């Protein structure tokens, strides 16, 4: 079975990063599907976190994975 890892923000579920498909031997054949595996990262996206300015790192906010933000390792 083929898998695709999709990272989503933990609160709003907006897309953070969609990884390439990890293909299996029958990838691309008729009727074969790709199973999406969701990993929750961060807290909320920039659009949804701007509604809660009182929330800051260390107050219930989880660090992101660093893929899209370009910050690795995540900073405090």
mmCIF file of the N, C-alpha and C atoms, coordinates in Angstrom:
data_MODEL
# 
_entry.id   MODEL 
# 
loop_
_atom_site.group_PDB 
_atom_site.id 
_atom_site.type_symbol 
_atom_site.label_atom_id 
_atom_site.label_alt_id 
_atom_site.label_comp_id 
_atom_site.label_asym_id 
_atom_site.label_entity_id 
_atom_site.label_seq_id 
_atom_site.pdbx_PDB_ins_code 
_atom_site.Cartn_x 
_atom_site.Cartn_y 
_atom_site.Cartn_z 
_atom_site.occupancy 
_atom_site.B_iso_or_equiv 
_atom_site.pdbx_formal_charge 
_atom_site.auth_seq_id 
_atom_site.auth_comp_id 
_atom_site.auth_asym_id 
_atom_site.auth_atom_id 
_atom_site.pdbx_PDB_model_num 
ATOM 1   N N  . UNK A 1 1  ? 0.838  -1.179 0.000   1.00 0.00 ? 1  UNK A N  1 
ATOM 2   C CA . UNK A 1 1  ? 0.000  0.000  0.000   1.00 0.00 ? 1  UNK A CA 1 
ATOM 3   C C  . UNK A 1 1  ? 0.885  1.245  0.000   1.00 0.00 ? 1  UNK A C  1 
ATOM 4   N N  . UNK A 1 2  ? 0.497  2.240  -0.771  1.00 0.00 ? 2  UNK A N  1 
ATOM 5   C CA . UNK A 1 2  ? 1.226  3.503  -0.843  1.00 0.00 ? 2  UNK A CA 1 
ATOM 6   C C  . UNK A 1 2  ? 0.775  4.428  0.279   1.00 0.00 ? 2  UNK A C  1 
ATOM 7   N N  . UNK A 1 3  ? 1.724  5.207  0.798   1.00 0.00 ? 3  UNK A N  1 
ATOM 8   C CA . UNK A 1 3  ? 1.418  6.158  1.858   1.00 0.00 ? 3  UNK A CA 1 
ATOM 9   C C  . UNK A 1 3  ? 1.884  7.549  1.465   1.00 0.00 ? 3  UNK A C  1 
ATOM 10  N N  . UNK A 1 4  ? 1.175  8.541  1.978   1.00 0.00 ? 4  UNK A N  1 
ATOM 11  C CA . UNK A 1 4  ? 1.593  9.926  1.822   1.00 0.00 ? 4  UNK A CA 1 
ATOM 12  C C  . UNK A 1 4  ? 1.430  10.601 3.184   1.00 0.00 ? 4  UNK A C  1 
ATOM 13  N N  . UNK A 1 5  ? 2.526  11.130 3.702   1.00 0.00 ? 5  UNK A N  1 
ATOM 14  C CA . UNK A 1 5  ? 2.498  11.821 4.982   1.00 0.00 ? 5  UNK A CA 1 
ATOM 15  C C  . UNK A 1 5  ? 2.100  13.274 4.738   1.00 0.00 ? 5  UNK A C  1 
ATOM 16  N N  . UNK A 1 6  ? 1.100  13.729 5.492   1.00 0.00 ? 6  UNK A N  1 
ATOM 17  C CA . UNK A 1 6  ? 0.614  15.094 5.395   1.00 0.00 ? 6  UNK A CA 1 
ATOM 18  C C  . UNK A 1 6  ? 0.688  15.706 6.791   1.00 0.00 ? 6  UNK A C  1 
ATOM 19  N N  . UNK A 1 7  ? 1.410  16.816 6.917   1.00 0.00 ? 7  UNK A N  1 
ATOM 20  C CA . UNK A 1 7  ? 1.512  17.509 8.198   1.00 0.00 ? 7  UNK A CA 1 
ATOM 21  C C  . UNK A 1 7  ? 0.462  18.609 8.243   1.00 0.00 ? 7  UNK A C  1 
ATOM 22  N N  . UNK A 1 8  ? -0.289 18.644 9.334   1.00 0.00 ? 8  UNK A N  1 
ATOM 23  C CA . UNK A 1 8  ? -1.324 19.655 9.531   1.00 0.00 ? 8  UNK A CA 1 
ATOM 24  C C  . UNK A 1 8  ? -1.156 20.295 10.899  1.00 0.00 ? 8  UNK A C  1 
ATOM 25  N N  . UNK A 1 9  ? -1.550 21.569 10.991  1.00 0.00 ? 9  UNK A N  1 
ATOM 26  C CA . UNK A 1 9  ? -1.510 22.243 12.278  1.00 0.00 ? 9  UNK A CA 1 
ATOM 27  C C  . UNK A 1 9  ? -2.496 21.580 13.227  1.00 0.00 ? 9  UNK A C  1 
ATOM 28  N N  . UNK A 1 10 ? -2.097 21.434 14.481  1.00 0.00 ? 10 UNK A N  1 
ATOM 29  C CA . UNK A 1 10 ? -2.875 20.677 15.457  1.00 0.00 ? 10 UNK A CA 1 
ATOM 30  C C  . UNK A 1 10 ? -4.248 21.265 15.742  1.00 0.00 ? 10 UNK A C  1 
ATOM 31  N N  . UNK A 1 11 ? -4.390 22.572 15.794  1.00 0.00 ? 11 UNK A N  1 
ATOM 32  C CA . UNK A 1 11 ? -5.662 23.177 16.177  1.00 0.00 ? 11 UNK A CA 1 
ATOM 33  C C  . UNK A 1 11 ? -6.580 23.398 14.985  1.00 0.00 ? 11 UNK A C  1 
ATOM 34  N N  . UNK A 1 12 ? -6.111 24.084 13.961  1.00 0.00 ? 12 UNK A N  1 
ATOM 35  C CA . UNK A 1 12 ? -6.981 24.470 12.844  1.00 0.00 ? 12 UNK A CA 1 
ATOM 36  C C  . UNK A 1 12 ? -7.006 23.442 11.714  1.00 0.00 ? 12 UNK A C  1 
ATOM 37  N N  . UNK A 1 13 ? -6.076 22.511 11.717  1.00 0.00 ? 13 UNK A N  1 
ATOM 38  C CA . UNK A 1 13 ? -5.958 21.459 10.701  1.00 0.00 ? 13 UNK A CA 1 
ATOM 39  C C  . UNK A 1 13 ? -5.607 21.985 9.309   1.00 0.00 ? 13 UNK A C  1 
ATOM 40  N N  . UNK A 1 14 ? -5.119 23.211 9.208   1.00 0.00 ? 14 UNK A N  1 
ATOM 41  C CA . UNK A 1 14 ? -4.649 23.731 7.926   1.00 0.00 ? 14 UNK A CA 1 
ATOM 42  C C  . UNK A 1 14 ? -3.399 22.965 7.505   1.00 0.00 ? 14 UNK A C  1 
ATOM 43  N N  . UNK A 1 15 ? -3.159 22.890 6.206   1.00 0.00 ? 15 UNK A N  1 
ATOM 44  C CA . UNK A 1 15 ? -2.010 22.170 5.674   1.00 0.00 ? 15 UNK A CA 1 
ATOM 45  C C  . UNK A 1 15 ? -0.714 22.868 6.045   1.00 0.00 ? 15 UNK A C  1 
ATOM 46  N N  . UNK A 1 16 ? 0.246  22.098 6.549   1.00 0.00 ? 16 UNK A N  1 
ATOM 47  C CA . UNK A 1 16 ? 1.578  22.600 6.880   1.00 0.00 ? 16 UNK A CA 1 
ATOM 48  C C  . UNK A 1 16 ? 2.572  22.144 5.809   1.00 0.00 ? 16 UNK A C  1 
ATOM 49  N N  . UNK A 1 17 ? 2.582  20.841 5.510   1.00 0.00 ? 17 UNK A N  1 
ATOM 50  C CA . UNK A 1 17 ? 3.494  20.312 4.497   1.00 0.00 ? 17 UNK A CA 1 
ATOM 51  C C  . UNK A 1 17 ? 2.958  18.969 4.006   1.00 0.00 ? 17 UNK A C  1 
ATOM 52  N N  . UNK A 1 18 ? 2.968  18.788 2.695   1.00 0.00 ? 18 UNK A N  1 
ATOM 53  C CA . UNK A 1 18 ? 2.536  17.527 2.092   1.00 0.00 ? 18 UNK A CA 1 
ATOM 54  C C  . UNK A 1 18 ? 3.767  16.864 1.493   1.00 0.00 ? 18 UNK A C  1 
ATOM 55  N N  . UNK A 1 19 ? 4.115  15.701 1.998   1.00 0.00 ? 19 UNK A N  1 
ATOM 56  C CA . UNK A 1 19 ? 5.298  14.972 1.543   1.00 0.00 ? 19 UNK A CA 1 
ATOM 57  C C  . UNK A 1 19 ? 5.000  14.189 0.262   1.00 0.00 ? 19 UNK A C  1 
ATOM 58  N N  . UNK A 1 20 ? 6.039  13.760 -0.400  1.00 0.00 ? 20 UNK A N  1 
ATOM 59  C CA . UNK A 1 20 ? 5.901  12.948 -1.601  1.00 0.00 ? 20 UNK A CA 1 
ATOM 60  C C  . UNK A 1 20 ? 5.291  11.595 -1.242  1.00 0.00 ? 20 UNK A C  1 
ATOM 61  N N  . UNK A 1 21 ? 4.665  10.965 -2.207  1.00 0.00 ? 21 UNK A N  1 
ATOM 62  C CA . UNK A 1 21 ? 4.067  9.641  -2.002  1.00 0.00 ? 21 UNK A CA 1 
ATOM 63  C C  . UNK A 1 21 ? 5.183  8.609  -1.903  1.00 0.00 ? 21 UNK A C  1 
ATOM 64  N N  . UNK A 1 22 ? 5.060  7.727  -0.910  1.00 0.00 ? 22 UNK A N  1 
ATOM 65  C CA . UNK A 1 22 ? 5.980  6.603  -0.762  1.00 0.00 ? 22 UNK A CA 1 
ATOM 66  C C  . UNK A 1 22 ? 5.338  5.431  -1.504  1.00 0.00 ? 22 UNK A C  1 
ATOM 67  N N  . UNK A 1 23 ? 5.768  5.168  -2.745  1.00 0.00 ? 23 UNK A N  1 
ATOM 68  C CA . UNK A 1 23 ? 5.074  4.182  -3.583  1.00 0.00 ? 23 UNK A CA 1 
ATOM 69  C C  . UNK A 1 23 ? 5.387  2.731  -3.204  1.00 0.00 ? 23 UNK A C  1 
ATOM 70  N N  . UNK A 1 24 ? 4.410  1.871  -3.476  1.00 0.00 ? 24 UNK A N  1 
ATOM 71  C CA . UNK A 1 24 ? 4.605  0.437  -3.309  1.00 0.00 ? 24 UNK A CA 1 
ATOM 72  C C  . UNK A 1 24 ? 4.718  -0.194 -4.698  1.00 0.00 ? 24 UNK A C  1 
ATOM 73  N N  . UNK A 1 25 ? 4.776  -1.507 -4.743  1.00 0.00 ? 25 UNK A N  1 
ATOM 74  C CA . UNK A 1 25 ? 4.978  -2.224 -6.009  1.00 0.00 ? 25 UNK A CA 1 
ATOM 75  C C  . UNK A 1 25 ? 3.828  -2.053 -6.996  1.00 0.00 ? 25 UNK A C  1 
ATOM 76  N N  . UNK A 1 26 ? 2.618  -1.797 -6.524  1.00 0.00 ? 26 UNK A N  1 
ATOM 77  C CA . UNK A 1 26 ? 1.468  -1.681 -7.426  1.00 0.00 ? 26 UNK A CA 1 
ATOM 78  C C  . UNK A 1 26 ? 1.038  -0.222 -7.622  1.00 0.00 ? 26 UNK A C  1 
ATOM 79  N N  . UNK A 1 27 ? 1.904  0.720  -7.320  1.00 0.00 ? 27 UNK A N  1 
ATOM 80  C CA . UNK A 1 27 ? 1.598  2.147  -7.477  1.00 0.00 ? 27 UNK A CA 1 
ATOM 81  C C  . UNK A 1 27 ? 1.218  2.460  -8.924  1.00 0.00 ? 27 UNK A C  1 
ATOM 82  N N  . UNK A 1 28 ? 0.127  3.199  -9.091  1.00 0.00 ? 28 UNK A N  1 
ATOM 83  C CA . UNK A 1 28 ? -0.306 3.616  -10.413 1.00 0.00 ? 28 UNK A CA 1 
ATOM 84  C C  . UNK A 1 28 ? -1.234 2.655  -11.126 1.00 0.00 ? 28 UNK A C  1 
ATOM 85  N N  . UNK A 1 29 ? -1.434 1.466  -10.581 1.00 0.00 ? 29 UNK A N  1 
ATOM 86  C CA . UNK A 1 29 ? -2.327 0.508  -11.221 1.00 0.00 ? 29 UNK A CA 1 
ATOM 87  C C  . UNK A 1 29 ? -3.779 0.858  -10.917 1.00 0.00 ? 29 UNK A C  1 
ATOM 88  N N  . UNK A 1 30 ? -4.648 0.450  -11.792 1.00 0.00 ? 30 UNK A N  1 
ATOM 89  C CA . UNK A 1 30 ? -6.072 0.740  -11.666 1.00 0.00 ? 30 UNK A CA 1 
ATOM 90  C C  . UNK A 1 30 ? -6.627 0.219  -10.338 1.00 0.00 ? 30 UNK A C  1 
ATOM 91  N N  . UNK A 1 31 ? -7.374 1.087  -9.659  1.00 0.00 ? 31 UNK A N  1 
ATOM 92  C CA . UNK A 1 31 ? -8.010 0.714  -8.404  1.00 0.00 ? 31 UNK A CA 1 
ATOM 93  C C  . UNK A 1 31 ? -7.127 0.847  -7.172  1.00 0.00 ? 31 UNK A C  1 
ATOM 94  N N  . UNK A 1 32 ? -5.854 1.127  -7.381  1.00 0.00 ? 32 UNK A N  1 
ATOM 95  C CA . UNK A 1 32 ? -4.932 1.266  -6.244  1.00 0.00 ? 32 UNK A CA 1 
ATOM 96  C C  . UNK A 1 32 ? -5.053 2.678  -5.673  1.00 0.00 ? 32 UNK A C  1 
ATOM 97  N N  . UNK A 1 33 ? -5.109 2.781  -4.365  1.00 0.00 ? 33 UNK A N  1 
ATOM 98  C CA . UNK A 1 33 ? -5.239 4.087  -3.716  1.00 0.00 ? 33 UNK A CA 1 
ATOM 99  C C  . UNK A 1 33 ? -4.023 4.396  -2.858  1.00 0.00 ? 33 UNK A C  1 
ATOM 100 N N  . UNK A 1 34 ? -3.876 5.666  -2.550  1.00 0.00 ? 34 UNK A N  1 
ATOM 101 C CA . UNK A 1 34 ? -2.804 6.138  -1.675  1.00 0.00 ? 34 UNK A CA 1 
ATOM 102 C C  . UNK A 1 34 ? -3.429 6.458  -0.325  1.00 0.00 ? 34 UNK A C  1 
ATOM 103 N N  . UNK A 1 35 ? -2.892 5.877  0.735   1.00 0.00 ? 35 UNK A N  1 
ATOM 104 C CA . UNK A 1 35 ? -3.405 6.136  2.070   1.00 0.00 ? 35 UNK A CA 1 
ATOM 105 C C  . UNK A 1 35 ? -2.667 7.322  2.675   1.00 0.00 ? 35 UNK A C  1 
ATOM 106 N N  . UNK A 1 36 ? -3.438 8.316  3.111   1.00 0.00 ? 36 UNK A N  1 
ATOM 107 C CA . UNK A 1 36 ? -2.860 9.530  3.700   1.00 0.00 ? 36 UNK A CA 1 
ATOM 108 C C  . UNK A 1 36 ? -2.697 9.328  5.203   1.00 0.00 ? 36 UNK A C  1 
ATOM 109 N N  . UNK A 1 37 ? -1.500 9.626  5.699   1.00 0.00 ? 37 UNK A N  1 
ATOM 110 C CA . UNK A 1 37 ? -1.208 9.572  7.131   1.00 0.00 ? 37 UNK A CA 1 
ATOM 111 C C  . UNK A 1 37 ? -0.994 11.001 7.596   1.00 0.00 ? 37 UNK A C  1 
ATOM 112 N N  . UNK A 1 38 ? -1.777 11.439 8.560   1.00 0.00 ? 38 UNK A N  1 
ATOM 113 C CA . UNK A 1 38 ? -1.699 12.809 9.047   1.00 0.00 ? 38 UNK A CA 1 
ATOM 114 C C  . UNK A 1 38 ? -0.868 12.886 10.315  1.00 0.00 ? 38 UNK A C  1 
ATOM 115 N N  . UNK A 1 39 ? 0.052  13.848 10.335  1.00 0.00 ? 39 UNK A N  1 
ATOM 116 C CA . UNK A 1 39 ? 0.877  14.133 11.505  1.00 0.00 ? 39 UNK A CA 1 
ATOM 117 C C  . UNK A 1 39 ? 0.549  15.558 11.931  1.00 0.00 ? 39 UNK A C  1 
ATOM 118 N N  . UNK A 1 40 ? 0.213  15.730 13.204  1.00 0.00 ? 40 UNK A N  1 
ATOM 119 C CA . UNK A 1 40 ? -0.114 17.061 13.703  1.00 0.00 ? 40 UNK A CA 1 
ATOM 120 C C  . UNK A 1 40 ? 1.145  17.760 14.172  1.00 0.00 ? 40 UNK A C  1 
ATOM 121 N N  . UNK A 1 41 ? 1.318  19.013 13.738  1.00 0.00 ? 41 UNK A N  1 
ATOM 122 C CA . UNK A 1 41 ? 2.499  19.797 14.092  1.00 0.00 ? 41 UNK A CA 1 
ATOM 123 C C  . UNK A 1 41 ? 2.072  21.175 14.579  1.00 0.00 ? 41 UNK A C  1 
ATOM 124 N N  . UNK A 1 42 ? 2.962  21.848 15.254  1.00 0.00 ? 42 UNK A N  1 
ATOM 125 C CA . UNK A 1 42 ? 2.706  23.226 15.666  1.00 0.00 ? 42 UNK A CA 1 
ATOM 126 C C  . UNK A 1 42 ? 1.436  23.382 16.459  1.00 0.00 ? 42 UNK A C  1 
ATOM 127 N N  . UNK A 1 43 ? 0.866  24.553 16.374  1.00 0.00 ? 43 UNK A N  1 
ATOM 128 C CA . UNK A 1 43 ? -0.360 24.855 17.105  1.00 0.00 ? 43 UNK A CA 1 
ATOM 129 C C  . UNK A 1 43 ? -1.444 25.263 16.116  1.00 0.00 ? 43 UNK A C  1 
ATOM 130 N N  . UNK A 1 44 ? -1.276 26.423 15.497  1.00 0.00 ? 44 UNK A N  1 
ATOM 131 C CA . UNK A 1 44 ? -2.227 26.908 14.499  1.00 0.00 ? 44 UNK A CA 1 
ATOM 132 C C  . UNK A 1 44 ? -1.449 27.677 13.442  1.00 0.00 ? 44 UNK A C  1 
ATOM 133 N N  . UNK A 1 45 ? -2.002 27.747 12.235  1.00 0.00 ? 45 UNK A N  1 
ATOM 134 C CA . UNK A 1 45 ? -1.344 28.477 11.151  1.00 0.00 ? 45 UNK A CA 1 
ATOM 135 C C  . UNK A 1 45 ? -1.346 29.976 11.444  1.00 0.00 ? 45 UNK A C  1 
ATOM 136 N N  . UNK A 1 46 ? -0.634 30.736 10.648  1.00 0.00 ? 46 UNK A N  1 
ATOM 137 C CA . UNK A 1 46 ? -0.546 32.181 10.833  1.00 0.00 ? 46 UNK A CA 1 
ATOM 138 C C  . UNK A 1 46 ? -1.886 32.886 10.781  1.00 0.00 ? 46 UNK A C  1 
ATOM 139 N N  . UNK A 1 47 ? -2.771 32.400 9.967   1.00 0.00 ? 47 UNK A N  1 
ATOM 140 C CA . UNK A 1 47 ? -4.102 33.010 9.851   1.00 0.00 ? 47 UNK A CA 1 
ATOM 141 C C  . UNK A 1 47 ? -4.911 32.766 11.119  1.00 0.00 ? 47 UNK A C  1 
ATOM 142 N N  . UNK A 1 48 ? -4.898 31.539 11.607  1.00 0.00 ? 48 UNK A N  1 
ATOM 143 C CA . UNK A 1 48 ? -5.719 31.191 12.763  1.00 0.00 ? 48 UNK A CA 1 
ATOM 144 C C  . UNK A 1 48 ? -5.066 31.534 14.099  1.00 0.00 ? 48 UNK A C  1 
ATOM 145 N N  . UNK A 1 49 ? -3.757 31.608 14.154  1.00 0.00 ? 49 UNK A N  1 
ATOM 146 C CA . UNK A 1 49 ? -3.109 31.937 15.421  1.00 0.00 ? 49 UNK A CA 1 
ATOM 147 C C  . UNK A 1 49 ? -3.132 33.439 15.697  1.00 0.00 ? 49 UNK A C  1 
ATOM 148 N N  . UNK A 1 50 ? -3.354 34.259 14.664  1.00 0.00 ? 50 UNK A N  1 
ATOM 149 C CA . UNK A 1 50 ? -3.389 35.710 14.862  1.00 0.00 ? 50 UNK A CA 1 
ATOM 150 C C  . UNK A 1 50 ? -4.617 36.129 15.666  1.00 0.00 ? 50 UNK A C  1 
ATOM 151 N N  . UNK A 1 51 ? -5.588 35.251 15.786  1.00 0.00 ? 51 UNK A N  1 
ATOM 152 C CA . UNK A 1 51 ? -6.789 35.557 16.558  1.00 0.00 ? 51 UNK A CA 1 
ATOM 153 C C  . UNK A 1 51 ? -6.566 35.359 18.051  1.00 0.00 ? 51 UNK A C  1 
ATOM 154 N N  . UNK A 1 52 ? -5.406 34.787 18.417  1.00 0.00 ? 52 UNK A N  1 
ATOM 155 C CA . UNK A 1 52 ? -5.124 34.523 19.822  1.00 0.00 ? 52 UNK A CA 1 
ATOM 156 C C  . UNK A 1 52 ? -3.742 35.054 20.180  1.00 0.00 ? 52 UNK A C  1 
ATOM 157 N N  . UNK A 1 53 ? -3.547 36.346 20.182  1.00 0.00 ? 53 UNK A N  1 
ATOM 158 C CA . UNK A 1 53 ? -2.224 36.898 20.441  1.00 0.00 ? 53 UNK A CA 1 
ATOM 159 C C  . UNK A 1 53 ? -1.708 36.640 21.854  1.00 0.00 ? 53 UNK A C  1 
ATOM 160 N N  . UNK A 1 54 ? -2.589 36.293 22.779  1.00 0.00 ? 54 UNK A N  1 
ATOM 161 C CA . UNK A 1 54 ? -2.144 36.045 24.145  1.00 0.00 ? 54 UNK A CA 1 
ATOM 162 C C  . UNK A 1 54 ? -1.437 34.700 24.288  1.00 0.00 ? 54 UNK A C  1 
ATOM 163 N N  . UNK A 1 55 ? -1.535 33.851 23.262  1.00 0.00 ? 55 UNK A N  1 
ATOM 164 C CA . UNK A 1 55 ? -0.894 32.554 23.315  1.00 0.00 ? 55 UNK A CA 1 
ATOM 165 C C  . UNK A 1 55 ? 0.512  32.679 22.754  1.00 0.00 ? 55 UNK A C  1 
ATOM 166 N N  . UNK A 1 56 ? 1.491  32.260 23.527  1.00 0.00 ? 56 UNK A N  1 
ATOM 167 C CA . UNK A 1 56 ? 2.874  32.314 23.083  1.00 0.00 ? 56 UNK A CA 1 
ATOM 168 C C  . UNK A 1 56 ? 3.565  31.001 23.337  1.00 0.00 ? 56 UNK A C  1 
ATOM 169 N N  . UNK A 1 57 ? 4.780  30.864 22.862  1.00 0.00 ? 57 UNK A N  1 
ATOM 170 C CA . UNK A 1 57 ? 5.523  29.628 23.053  1.00 0.00 ? 57 UNK A CA 1 
ATOM 171 C C  . UNK A 1 57 ? 5.696  29.378 24.541  1.00 0.00 ? 57 UNK A C  1 
ATOM 172 N N  . UNK A 1 58 ? 5.501  28.148 24.936  1.00 0.00 ? 58 UNK A N  1 
ATOM 173 C CA . UNK A 1 58 ? 5.621  27.797 26.341  1.00 0.00 ? 58 UNK A CA 1 
ATOM 174 C C  . UNK A 1 58 ? 4.289  27.911 27.073  1.00 0.00 ? 58 UNK A C  1 
ATOM 175 N N  . UNK A 1 59 ? 3.254  28.335 26.356  1.00 0.00 ? 59 UNK A N  1 
ATOM 176 C CA . UNK A 1 59 ? 1.933  28.459 26.967  1.00 0.00 ? 59 UNK A CA 1 
ATOM 177 C C  . UNK A 1 59 ? 0.952  27.570 26.207  1.00 0.00 ? 59 UNK A C  1 
ATOM 178 N N  . UNK A 1 60 ? 1.340  26.306 25.968  1.00 0.00 ? 60 UNK A N  1 
ATOM 179 C CA . UNK A 1 60 ? 0.470  25.392 25.268  1.00 0.00 ? 60 UNK A CA 1 
ATOM 180 C C  . UNK A 1 60 ? 0.729  25.312 23.772  1.00 0.00 ? 60 UNK A C  1 
ATOM 181 N N  . UNK A 1 61 ? 1.715  26.022 23.263  1.00 0.00 ? 61 UNK A N  1 
ATOM 182 C CA . UNK A 1 61 ? 2.021  26.006 21.839  1.00 0.00 ? 61 UNK A CA 1 
ATOM 183 C C  . UNK A 1 61 ? 3.137  25.007 21.591  1.00 0.00 ? 61 UNK A C  1 
ATOM 184 N N  . UNK A 1 62 ? 2.902  24.111 20.646  1.00 0.00 ? 62 UNK A N  1 
ATOM 185 C CA . UNK A 1 62 ? 3.905  23.122 20.306  1.00 0.00 ? 62 UNK A CA 1 
ATOM 186 C C  . UNK A 1 62 ? 4.796  23.649 19.190  1.00 0.00 ? 62 UNK A C  1 
ATOM 187 N N  . UNK A 1 63 ? 6.092  23.343 19.212  1.00 0.00 ? 63 UNK A N  1 
ATOM 188 C CA . UNK A 1 63 ? 6.971  23.790 18.131  1.00 0.00 ? 63 UNK A CA 1 
ATOM 189 C C  . UNK A 1 63 ? 6.648  23.047 16.842  1.00 0.00 ? 63 UNK A C  1 
ATOM 190 N N  . UNK A 1 64 ? 6.944  23.671 15.701  1.00 0.00 ? 64 UNK A N  1 
ATOM 191 C CA . UNK A 1 64 ? 6.688  23.001 14.431  1.00 0.00 ? 64 UNK A CA 1 
ATOM 192 C C  . UNK A 1 64 ? 7.844  22.067 14.102  1.00 0.00 ? 64 UNK A C  1 
ATOM 193 N N  . UNK A 1 65 ? 7.694  21.306 13.025  1.00 0.00 ? 65 UNK A N  1 
ATOM 194 C CA . UNK A 1 65 ? 8.716  20.335 12.640  1.00 0.00 ? 65 UNK A CA 1 
ATOM 195 C C  . UNK A 1 65 ? 9.908  21.000 11.962  1.00 0.00 ? 65 UNK A C  1 
ATOM 196 N N  . UNK A 1 66 ? 9.747  22.243 11.512  1.00 0.00 ? 66 UNK A N  1 
ATOM 197 C CA . UNK A 1 66 ? 10.846 22.950 10.869  1.00 0.00 ? 66 UNK A CA 1 
ATOM 198 C C  . UNK A 1 66 ? 10.877 22.825 9.364   1.00 0.00 ? 66 UNK A C  1 
ATOM 199 N N  . UNK A 1 67 ? 10.031 21.987 8.771   1.00 0.00 ? 67 UNK A N  1 
ATOM 200 C CA . UNK A 1 67 ? 10.076 21.794 7.329   1.00 0.00 ? 67 UNK A CA 1 
ATOM 201 C C  . UNK A 1 67 ? 9.762  23.070 6.555   1.00 0.00 ? 67 UNK A C  1 
ATOM 202 N N  . UNK A 1 68 ? 8.620  23.659 6.796   1.00 0.00 ? 68 UNK A N  1 
ATOM 203 C CA . UNK A 1 68 ? 8.203  24.808 6.018   1.00 0.00 ? 68 UNK A CA 1 
ATOM 204 C C  . UNK A 1 68 ? 8.729  26.132 6.571   1.00 0.00 ? 68 UNK A C  1 
ATOM 205 N N  . UNK A 1 69 ? 8.932  26.198 7.869   1.00 0.00 ? 69 UNK A N  1 
ATOM 206 C CA . UNK A 1 69 ? 9.334  27.466 8.465   1.00 0.00 ? 69 UNK A CA 1 
ATOM 207 C C  . UNK A 1 69 ? 10.803 27.774 8.197   1.00 0.00 ? 69 UNK A C  1 
ATOM 208 N N  . UNK A 1 70 ? 11.571 26.737 7.859   1.00 0.00 ? 70 UNK A N  1 
ATOM 209 C CA . UNK A 1 70 ? 12.999 26.942 7.633   1.00 0.00 ? 70 UNK A CA 1 
ATOM 210 C C  . UNK A 1 70 ? 13.767 27.068 8.935   1.00 0.00 ? 70 UNK A C  1 
ATOM 211 N N  . UNK A 1 71 ? 13.103 26.814 10.053  1.00 0.00 ? 71 UNK A N  1 
ATOM 212 C CA . UNK A 1 71 ? 13.750 26.897 11.350  1.00 0.00 ? 71 UNK A CA 1 
ATOM 213 C C  . UNK A 1 71 ? 13.967 25.471 11.840  1.00 0.00 ? 71 UNK A C  1 
ATOM 214 N N  . UNK A 1 72 ? 15.223 25.056 11.871  1.00 0.00 ? 72 UNK A N  1 
ATOM 215 C CA . UNK A 1 72 ? 15.525 23.732 12.379  1.00 0.00 ? 72 UNK A CA 1 
ATOM 216 C C  . UNK A 1 72 ? 16.783 23.789 13.183  1.00 0.00 ? 72 UNK A C  1 
ATOM 217 N N  . UNK A 1 73 ? 16.798 23.340 14.399  1.00 0.00 ? 73 UNK A N  1 
ATOM 218 C CA . UNK A 1 73 ? 15.610 22.898 15.126  1.00 0.00 ? 73 UNK A CA 1 
ATOM 219 C C  . UNK A 1 73 ? 14.728 24.074 15.492  1.00 0.00 ? 73 UNK A C  1 
ATOM 220 N N  . UNK A 1 74 ? 13.450 23.800 15.810  1.00 0.00 ? 74 UNK A N  1 
ATOM 221 C CA . UNK A 1 74 ? 12.547 24.886 16.181  1.00 0.00 ? 74 UNK A CA 1 
ATOM 222 C C  . UNK A 1 74 ? 13.120 25.686 17.358  1.00 0.00 ? 74 UNK A C  1 
ATOM 223 N N  . UNK A 1 75 ? 12.952 26.987 17.303  1.00 0.00 ? 75 UNK A N  1 
ATOM 224 C CA . UNK A 1 75 ? 13.497 27.840 18.354  1.00 0.00 ? 75 UNK A CA 1 
ATOM 225 C C  . UNK A 1 75 ? 12.413 28.216 19.356  1.00 0.00 ? 75 UNK A C  1 
ATOM 226 N N  . UNK A 1 76 ? 12.842 28.628 20.506  1.00 0.00 ? 76 UNK A N  1 
ATOM 227 C CA . UNK A 1 76 ? 11.875 29.047 21.541  1.00 0.00 ? 76 UNK A CA 1 
ATOM 228 C C  . UNK A 1 76 ? 11.680 30.518 21.500  1.00 0.00 ? 76 UNK A C  1 
# 
